[in-house]
Amino acid sequence: MILISITFTLPWIISHLLHIHYPPHLKSLLSGIAVISAGFIISWSAETAEIDIPRSLSLAVVAFLAVLPEYAVDVYFAWMAGKFGGEYVHYATANMTGANRLLLGIGWSLVALIAMKRLRSIKVELDEGLRLETTILLIATIYSFTIPLKSSIHPIDSIFLISIFIAYIYLATKAYREEVTLEGVPRYLSSFPDLTRRTIVIALLSFSAFVIFVSVEAFAEGLIETAKSFGFDEFLMVQWVAPIASESPEFVVAMYLVRRMRVTAGMNSLISSKVNQWTLLIGTLPLVYSLSLGFFSPLPLDSRQREEIILTASQSLFGLAVISNLRISLWEALTLITLFISQFIYESVEMRYILSLIYLSLSFPIILKERKQIMKSLRVIFP
């Protein structure tokens, strides 16, 4: 599998090194395949690395590496926004909101539905190990509702959100975690002697980082150029096609865990990714934007971006309400995926606000009903 993934990166690497030019759609396809392949290599390497580095460090490294392809795309747009402004300002937020909604709307619901099918049940029970992630995500979600009010993502927001992520990593080192049982590629890599294994992991991570570095600009720009060539909405292309590529390794890992009946582990991987993106990723954007500008400045948001953040935050609150009792029922999973899909049926300002109101109106009764469970989760952080 490692060789296959490396092979899929070669067409773009060779093209890049030889300065071969392609039409936009082919450029985005080849570079996108390279990014996806690098994402899989990162996932396998990061999981293998957990047996070689201290627990606290492994959590931080794995949490970051798991969403590195997504970071690369968003950071590129934020950097270009600082250099050239214009539409790049919109793209950074578009990619971030799309990735977050995709993780929850498709990822969480599919994990639950596949688990129900395998269990032959109409509900899925999750374990107590998720309370830390859900509480951190709840704090970040509530805070995110304040961002549209300022019409920007400010460096002060960065300080708060990145601090939440650091607190999450610290608390995760203290929390109970199941022992890691490696399977598939990581299990194969772990069979090598220590020095050989560590060398292979470092080499694979370095190779993946190189692939993403030489691919992300072509992938991002190729999507934009493709949208212009075919008359598609550039914002929607960046918001949905790019995250599908960058998030695919996480989806595959989560589905793999569910097929092994490690339902909580599969859900945990997706929730952890959302925590990562809803704290560290958002917090990084204004810092990269400021670095590109050469001075501290908020990342501006127009009305469309404010609507997208409100919708994303509302969906996040509903998702958290659903799993507040550490249980997902069939109707809840179907509601998550149905509401996600419905945003594509009628694309408008009104639809985004209607969906936000639906998410919120569904969330509050559940939160009220499960308030004792939510308080129990909060005590993980505030004993």
C-alpha positions as CSV (number, residue, x, y, z in Angstrom):
1,M,0.0,0.0,0.0
2,I,2.9,2.4,0.7
3,L,4.4,1.7,-2.7
4,I,1.0,2.2,-4.3
5,S,0.5,5.5,-2.6
6,I,4.1,6.7,-3.5
7,T,3.4,5.7,-7.1
8,F,0.3,7.8,-7.2
9,T,2.4,10.9,-6.2
10,L,5.0,10.4,-9.0
11,P,3.0,11.8,-12.0
12,W,2.7,15.2,-10.3
13,I,6.2,15.2,-8.8
14,I,7.8,14.4,-12.2
15,S,5.6,17.0,-13.9
16,H,6.5,19.6,-11.3
17,L,10.3,18.9,-11.6
18,L,10.2,18.9,-15.4
19,H,8.0,22.0,-15.5
20,I,5.3,20.3,-17.6
21,H,2.2,22.4,-18.0
22,Y,-1.3,20.9,-18.1
23,P,-4.8,22.3,-18.5
24,P,-6.2,23.5,-15.2
25,H,-8.5,20.5,-14.6
26,L,-5.7,18.0,-15.3
27,K,-3.3,20.0,-13.1
28,S,-5.7,20.0,-10.2
29,L,-6.4,16.3,-10.7
30,L,-2.8,15.1,-10.7
31,S,-1.8,17.4,-7.8
32,G,-5.0,16.4,-5.9
33,I,-4.1,12.7,-6.2
34,A,-0.7,13.5,-4.9
35,V,-2.1,15.3,-1.9
36,I,-4.5,12.5,-1.1
37,S,-1.7,9.9,-1.4
38,A,0.5,12.0,0.8
39,G,-2.3,12.1,3.3
40,F,-2.6,8.4,3.5
41,I,1.2,8.1,4.0
42,I,1.0,10.6,6.8
43,S,-1.8,8.8,8.5
44,W,0.1,5.5,8.5
45,S,3.4,7.1,9.6
46,A,1.8,9.1,12.4
47,E,0.0,6.0,13.8
48,T,3.3,4.0,13.7
49,A,5.1,6.9,15.4
50,E,2.9,6.6,18.4
51,I,5.0,3.6,19.6
52,D,8.3,5.6,19.5
53,I,7.7,9.0,21.0
54,P,6.4,10.2,24.3
55,R,2.6,10.1,24.7
56,S,2.1,13.8,25.0
57,L,4.3,14.6,22.0
58,S,2.6,11.8,20.0
59,L,-0.8,13.3,20.6
60,A,0.3,16.7,19.4
61,V,2.1,15.4,16.4
62,V,-0.6,13.0,15.3
63,A,-3.3,15.7,15.8
64,F,-1.4,18.1,13.5
65,L,-0.3,15.6,10.9
66,A,-3.7,14.0,10.5
67,V,-5.0,17.2,9.0
68,L,-1.8,18.5,7.3
69,P,-3.3,18.4,3.8
70,E,-6.2,20.5,4.9
71,Y,-3.9,23.0,6.7
72,A,-1.7,23.2,3.6
73,V,-4.6,24.3,1.4
74,D,-6.0,26.8,3.9
75,V,-2.7,28.3,4.8
76,Y,-1.9,28.7,1.1
77,F,-5.1,30.7,0.6
78,A,-4.5,32.8,3.7
79,W,-1.0,33.6,2.6
80,M,-2.1,34.6,-0.9
81,A,-4.9,36.7,0.6
82,G,-2.2,38.7,2.4
83,K,-0.2,39.1,-0.8
84,F,-2.9,39.8,-3.3
85,G,-6.2,40.2,-1.4
86,G,-9.3,39.9,-3.5
87,E,-10.9,36.5,-3.9
88,Y,-8.2,34.7,-1.9
89,V,-9.6,36.2,1.3
90,H,-12.9,34.4,0.5
91,Y,-11.2,31.1,-0.4
92,A,-9.5,30.7,3.0
93,T,-12.8,30.8,4.9
94,A,-14.6,28.8,2.2
95,N,-12.2,25.9,2.5
96,M,-12.2,25.9,6.3
97,T,-16.0,25.9,6.6
98,G,-16.5,23.3,3.9
99,A,-14.0,21.0,5.6
100,N,-15.7,21.4,9.0
101,R,-19.2,20.7,7.6
102,L,-18.0,17.8,5.6
103,L,-16.4,16.1,8.6
104,L,-19.6,16.4,10.6
105,G,-22.4,16.1,8.0
106,I,-20.9,13.2,6.1
107,G,-18.2,11.7,8.4
108,W,-20.1,11.5,11.7
109,S,-23.3,10.3,10.1
110,L,-21.6,7.6,7.9
111,V,-19.7,6.3,10.9
112,A,-22.9,5.9,12.8
113,L,-24.9,4.4,9.9
114,I,-22.2,1.9,9.1
115,A,-21.9,0.9,12.7
116,M,-25.7,0.4,13.0
117,K,-25.7,-1.8,10.0
118,R,-22.9,-4.0,11.4
119,L,-24.5,-4.1,14.9
120,R,-28.0,-4.6,13.4
121,S,-29.2,-1.9,15.7
122,I,-31.0,1.5,15.4
123,K,-28.5,3.2,17.7
124,V,-24.8,3.4,18.5
125,E,-23.4,3.6,22.0
126,L,-20.2,5.6,22.4
127,D,-17.9,5.4,25.5
128,E,-16.8,8.0,28.1
129,G,-13.5,8.7,26.3
130,L,-15.2,11.2,24.0
131,R,-16.2,13.6,26.7
132,L,-12.9,15.6,26.5
133,E,-13.2,16.1,22.8
134,T,-16.9,17.1,22.8
135,T,-16.3,19.6,25.7
136,I,-13.4,21.3,23.9
137,L,-15.4,21.4,20.7
138,L,-18.4,22.8,22.6
139,I,-16.3,25.7,23.9
140,A,-14.8,26.4,20.5
141,T,-18.3,26.2,18.9
142,I,-19.9,28.7,21.3
143,Y,-16.9,31.1,20.8
144,S,-17.2,30.8,17.0
145,F,-20.6,32.4,17.1
146,T,-18.8,35.7,18.1
147,I,-16.6,35.7,15.0
148,P,-19.3,36.8,12.5
149,L,-20.2,39.7,14.8
150,K,-16.8,41.2,14.3
151,S,-16.8,40.7,10.5
152,S,-13.3,39.3,10.8
153,I,-11.1,36.6,12.4
154,H,-8.8,38.7,14.6
155,P,-5.4,37.7,16.0
156,I,-7.0,37.9,19.4
157,D,-9.3,35.1,18.2
158,S,-6.1,33.2,17.3
159,I,-4.8,33.5,20.8
160,F,-8.0,32.1,22.3
161,L,-8.5,29.3,19.8
162,I,-4.9,28.1,19.8
163,S,-4.9,28.3,23.6
164,I,-8.0,26.0,23.6
165,F,-6.1,23.5,21.3
166,I,-3.0,23.6,23.6
167,A,-5.3,22.9,26.6
168,Y,-6.9,20.0,24.7
169,I,-3.5,18.5,24.0
170,Y,-2.5,18.9,27.7
171,L,-5.7,17.4,29.0
172,A,-5.5,14.6,26.5
173,T,-2.2,13.5,28.0
174,K,-3.9,13.1,31.3
175,A,-7.0,11.4,30.0
176,Y,-7.5,7.6,29.8
177,R,-6.7,6.3,26.3
178,E,-7.1,2.7,25.0
179,E,-3.9,1.0,24.2
180,V,-3.0,1.3,20.5
181,T,-3.4,-1.9,18.5
182,L,-1.8,-1.4,15.2
183,E,-3.3,-3.0,12.1
184,G,-2.6,-2.9,8.4
185,V,0.3,-0.7,7.2
186,P,1.2,0.6,10.7
187,R,1.4,-3.0,11.9
188,Y,3.7,-3.9,9.1
189,L,5.9,-0.8,9.8
190,S,6.1,-1.7,13.5
191,S,7.6,-5.1,12.7
192,F,10.9,-3.5,11.7
193,P,13.8,-3.0,14.3
194,D,13.6,0.2,16.2
195,L,16.2,2.2,14.2
196,T,14.9,1.0,10.8
197,R,11.3,1.7,11.8
198,R,12.1,5.2,12.9
199,T,14.2,5.9,9.8
200,I,11.3,4.7,7.6
201,V,8.7,6.8,9.5
202,I,10.9,10.0,9.3
203,A,11.6,9.4,5.6
204,L,7.8,8.8,4.8
205,L,6.8,11.9,6.8
206,S,9.5,14.0,5.0
207,F,8.5,12.7,1.6
208,S,4.8,13.4,2.3
209,A,5.6,17.0,3.5
210,F,7.6,17.5,0.3
211,V,4.7,16.2,-1.9
212,I,2.2,18.5,-0.2
213,F,4.6,21.4,-0.5
214,V,5.0,21.0,-4.3
215,S,1.4,20.1,-4.9
216,V,-0.8,22.5,-2.8
217,E,-0.4,25.6,-5.0
218,A,-1.1,23.7,-8.2
219,F,-4.1,21.9,-6.6
220,A,-5.6,25.1,-5.2
221,E,-5.0,27.3,-8.2
222,G,-6.0,24.4,-10.5
223,L,-9.4,24.2,-8.8
224,I,-9.9,28.0,-9.2
225,E,-8.9,27.9,-12.9
226,T,-11.0,24.9,-13.6
227,A,-14.1,26.6,-12.0
228,K,-13.5,29.7,-14.2
229,S,-13.0,27.6,-17.4
230,F,-16.2,25.6,-16.9
231,G,-18.3,28.4,-15.5
232,F,-18.6,26.9,-12.0
233,D,-18.8,28.9,-8.8
234,E,-15.2,29.3,-7.6
235,F,-16.2,29.7,-4.0
236,L,-18.2,26.4,-4.0
237,M,-15.3,24.6,-5.8
238,V,-12.9,25.6,-3.1
239,Q,-15.4,25.0,-0.4
240,W,-16.2,21.4,-1.3
241,V,-13.9,19.8,-3.8
242,A,-10.7,20.8,-2.0
243,P,-11.9,19.4,1.4
244,I,-13.1,16.2,-0.2
245,A,-9.5,15.6,-1.4
246,S,-7.7,16.7,1.8
247,E,-10.1,15.0,4.2
248,S,-10.3,11.6,2.4
249,P,-7.5,9.9,4.5
250,E,-9.4,10.8,7.7
251,F,-12.6,9.3,6.3
252,V,-10.9,6.1,5.2
253,V,-9.2,5.7,8.6
254,A,-12.5,6.3,10.5
255,M,-14.4,3.8,8.3
256,Y,-11.6,1.3,8.7
257,L,-11.9,1.5,12.5
258,V,-15.7,1.1,12.3
259,R,-15.4,-2.0,10.2
260,R,-13.2,-3.4,13.0
261,M,-16.1,-2.5,15.4
262,R,-14.0,0.2,17.0
263,V,-16.9,2.7,16.7
264,T,-15.8,5.1,19.4
265,A,-12.3,5.2,18.0
266,G,-13.6,5.9,14.5
267,M,-15.9,8.7,15.8
268,N,-13.0,10.0,18.0
269,S,-10.7,10.3,15.0
270,L,-13.3,12.5,13.2
271,I,-14.2,14.6,16.3
272,S,-10.5,15.1,17.1
273,S,-10.0,16.3,13.5
274,K,-12.9,18.8,13.9
275,V,-11.5,20.0,17.2
276,N,-8.2,20.6,15.4
277,Q,-9.8,22.5,12.6
278,W,-12.2,24.4,14.7
279,T,-9.4,25.7,17.0
280,L,-5.9,25.5,15.6
281,L,-6.7,25.8,11.9
282,I,-9.1,28.9,12.4
283,G,-6.6,30.4,14.8
284,T,-3.8,30.0,12.3
285,L,-5.5,31.8,9.4
286,P,-5.2,35.4,10.7
287,L,-1.6,34.8,11.8
288,V,-0.6,33.6,8.3
289,Y,-2.6,36.4,6.8
290,S,-0.7,38.9,9.0
291,L,2.6,37.3,8.3
292,S,2.0,37.7,4.6
293,L,0.9,41.3,5.0
294,G,4.0,42.1,7.2
295,F,1.9,43.4,10.1
296,F,-0.9,42.2,12.4
297,S,-4.3,42.4,10.8
298,P,-7.6,40.6,11.1
299,L,-8.7,38.4,8.3
300,P,-11.7,40.2,6.9
301,L,-15.0,38.4,6.4
302,D,-17.8,39.6,4.0
303,S,-21.5,38.8,4.3
304,R,-21.2,35.4,2.5
305,Q,-18.3,34.3,4.8
306,R,-20.2,35.4,7.9
307,E,-23.2,33.3,6.8
308,E,-21.0,30.3,6.2
309,I,-19.4,30.5,9.7
310,I,-22.8,30.9,11.3
311,L,-24.1,27.8,9.4
312,T,-21.0,25.8,10.3
313,A,-21.2,26.8,14.0
314,S,-24.9,25.9,14.0
315,Q,-24.3,22.5,12.5
316,S,-21.4,21.9,15.0
317,L,-23.8,22.8,17.9
318,F,-26.4,20.3,16.6
319,G,-23.8,17.6,16.2
320,L,-22.6,18.1,19.7
321,A,-26.2,18.0,21.0
322,V,-26.7,14.7,19.2
323,I,-23.7,13.0,20.9
324,S,-24.0,14.7,24.2
325,N,-25.5,11.5,25.7
326,L,-22.8,9.4,24.0
327,R,-25.4,7.8,21.8
328,I,-26.5,8.3,18.1
329,S,-29.8,7.1,17.0
330,L,-30.8,6.2,13.4
331,W,-33.0,9.4,13.1
332,E,-30.2,11.6,14.4
333,A,-27.7,10.2,11.9
334,L,-30.2,10.5,9.1
335,T,-31.0,14.1,10.1
336,L,-27.3,15.0,10.1
337,I,-26.7,13.8,6.6
338,T,-30.1,15.0,5.2
339,L,-29.5,18.6,6.5
340,F,-26.0,18.5,5.1
341,I,-27.2,17.4,1.6
342,S,-30.1,19.9,1.7
343,Q,-27.7,22.9,1.5
344,F,-26.9,21.9,-2.1
345,I,-30.5,21.7,-3.2
346,Y,-31.1,25.5,-3.1
347,E,-27.9,27.6,-2.8
348,S,-28.9,31.0,-1.4
349,V,-28.5,33.4,1.5
350,E,-32.0,32.5,2.7
351,M,-31.2,28.8,2.6
352,R,-28.1,29.2,4.7
353,Y,-30.0,31.1,7.4
354,I,-32.9,28.7,7.3
355,L,-30.6,25.8,7.8
356,S,-28.8,27.6,10.6
357,L,-32.2,28.2,12.3
358,I,-33.2,24.5,11.8
359,Y,-29.9,23.3,13.4
360,L,-30.3,25.7,16.3
361,S,-34.0,24.8,16.9
362,L,-33.2,21.1,16.9
363,S,-30.2,21.7,19.2
364,F,-31.7,23.6,22.1
365,P,-34.4,21.0,23.1
366,I,-31.8,18.2,23.0
367,I,-29.3,20.4,25.1
368,L,-32.1,21.0,27.6
369,K,-33.0,17.4,27.8
370,E,-29.4,16.2,28.1
371,R,-28.1,19.0,30.4
372,K,-27.0,16.6,33.0
373,Q,-24.8,14.8,30.5
374,I,-23.4,18.0,29.3
375,M,-22.5,19.1,32.8
376,K,-20.9,15.8,33.3
377,S,-18.7,16.4,30.2
378,L,-17.9,19.9,31.4
379,R,-16.5,18.4,34.6
380,V,-13.8,16.7,32.6
381,I,-12.3,20.2,32.2
382,F,-13.8,22.0,35.1
383,P,-13.9,19.4,37.9
